[in-house]
Amino acid sequence: MAFPSDLAIARSTALKPLTEVAAQMGIGPHLLEPYGENVAKIKLSAVEELADRPKARYVVVSAITPTPLGEGKTTTTVGLGQALGRIGRQATVAIRQPSMGPTFGIKGGAAGGGYSQVVPMELLNLHLTGDFHAVTAAHNLLSAVLDNHLFQGNSAGLDPHDITWRRVLDVNDRVLRNVIVGLGSRTDGIPRQTGFDITAASEVMAIFALARSVQEMRERFGRVVVGYTRDGRPVAAEEIGGAGAMTVLMRDALKPNLMQTLEHTPVLVHAGPFGNIAHGNSSVVADLIGIHGGEFLVTEAGFGADMGAERFFNIKCRASGLTPDAAVVVATVRALKAHSGAHRVVAGRPLPEAMLRENPDEVHVGGANLRKQIENIRLHGVTPVVAINAFPGDHPSEHAAIAEIAASMGVRSAVCTHFADGGRGATELAEAVAEAADQPSTFGFLYPDSATLTEKIETIATRVYGADGVDYDLSAARQIATYERNGFGHLPVCIAKTHLSLSSDPSLKGAPTGWRLPVREVRASVGAGFVYPICGDMRTMPGLGAHPAAHLVDIDADGNIVNLS
């Protein structure tokens, strides 16, 4: 008998009223704003109302360096939240909202999977409460204000060739990466080259995820740098107008969305910053509410521990003031076999046949990546736990190999079957996480605010990625000097690199050594509050593949959505 689809599983579950789900967190109906029957927003006044309650244990779910298929981080986050409930520990889950780019591309949605899902999965994956559209509208409003400022005389003295603010759209559309605007008659604006990014890569999205209040969001919008004058002076949104109107568009979006898992665990779904360019974590506001909503708050950081978790620790925790108690590193047999260098995994294609054969030795070879990611968690003084996310084609000897690697590092591990079994399949992981969270935390940032930008970049490159050093293109070195001169040197750094390797080269697997990190460009997200060096060819507007999900998702004769994954 075939395993049912995620959509079929989601539709077969009777949901609880959200008032009951919220009550598990100690949130009363007066703090809820219903959006239909199965989604609600939580009023921002909940942050203050819950602030005096005890804090939950704060757990971040990360992973080894993933394959292009992903290793089930969201599914593990949801499964762990359900499993904590099964062992008698009240938990809240906090995840990012999915972008429609991946939903209609190859990867699919981000509701989890199998019997560890957030439901209703259609609502989660398609628009939800419109937060992404608010980000798109606010971002493009500033773009319109900027081009109008140029047209109306450019009193700020912006250099049309040094404008850094682009436009955004929440779809994968490669032809919009580079465009010319202002064509037509004189009244159609000033012609210039620009382009589109995907909405998840917008600085508005990053600000939305990091701001703790509407007022702070307004201040951050005002600090957004849209471009530079000919003498290198940054021009902020406040100077050309529009930051206030952006805030008006984003006011309701800042309220976190409340949903539930298949086992009725409360889930806060909020914000979705890009995992390569931005910090790739759900919102600070959601965590400030969830941290007082029970015994555990389980959140997820994008990609591997070298990326999402590093940014969680050094960017998000800086903004929120919250201190993590434990971290989960999700590992899969298929990813560790890929890190052995013996196999190549391609999104949209079946796994290589040789990869499915029993081979624990390959797992041990690829285990170098797991060891380094465990080390990356420990660099921040946080206790890691390895979640062995089981797939049907795995062999027990291969799971044992992962457990042996974890044991050799003195780390707890657990085989998890939460995809097939829901929370019941992750109770061993829940017990291990609860034990790890009870250990004293020695959490600390990897670098101080006072370090220079180059010191921060080099610290991450050498200590987290394992590079021998950093090489800066001449233009990147000049940009860093300009940012230091303009007073941006105190900001944390968010290194944009491939998520498919610890290095900047996606073809280098395992834990590569003997390489240097190339920084070709450095940009400043001043409103979001970080500087991001770009290493390699980073796409901020993905394209659709040959057979995207958009070819399959449809409506049936009864008006029901089909083929959504």
Secondary structure, DSSP 8 states (H G I E B T S, - for coil): -----HHHHHHTS----HHHHHHHTT--GGGEEESSSS-EEE-THHHHHHTTS---EEEEEEESS--TT---HHHHHHHHHHHHHHTT--EEEEE----HHHHTSSS---SEETTEEEESHHHHHTTTTSHHHHHHHHHHHHHHHHHHHHHTT-TT-EEEEEE---EEESS--GGGSSEEES-SSGGG---EEE-EEEGGG-HHHHHHHH-SSHHHHHHHHHH-EEEEETT--EEEHHHHS-HHHHHHHHTGGGS-EEEEETT--EEEE-----TTTS--B--HHHHHHHTTSSSEEEEEBSSSIIIIIHHIIIIIHHHH-----EEEEEE-HHHHHHTTTS----TTS---GGGGS--HHHHHHHHHHHHHHHHHHHTTT-EEEEEEE--TT--HHHHHHHHHHHHHTT-EEEEE-HHHHGGGGGHHHHHHHHHHHTS------SS-TTS-HHHHHHHIIIIIS--S-EEE-HHHHHHHHHHHHTT-TTS-B--B--SSSSSS-TT--SS--S--EEE-EEEEETTTTEEEEE-S---SS----SS-GGGT-EE-TTS-EES--
